[in-house]
Amino acid sequence: MLAKVFVVPVIYLDFELRKDYIIATHCQNRSRPQLHCDGKCYLAKRIAQAAKEEQRQAENDLMSKILSAQAPAHENITGLQPTTHVAIPEAVVFNFSDPLNGQNLVPDIFRPPIC
């Protein structure tokens, strides 16, 4: 996954390092220097190719996940649904006890001032 992140920056780095060579050998517009393509056509092709390969790889990964998640190959010959027995758990009972034990704390806190 980390390699996917660095593909485009590596293509740009390669382009910048070999720019003169790319302009001289790979550029489609090297015979027309007035267009000032300077190898950008080659760079665009490489980026599009990398995106296409990444998309193809993502599709292959998705297909492999779909195929691996399919049901087992054996089928029920009778056509009847298998019965399953589900155990129902007993009811859960919570014992709650009041931490205040029925005491009323309001009179202890709020008292009129003593003068």
Long-range contacts (C-beta under 8 A, 24 or more apart in sequence): 4-54, 7-50, 7-54, 8-47, 8-50, 11-43, 11-46, 11-47, 11-50, 12-43, 14-46, 15-39, 15-42, 15-43, 15-46
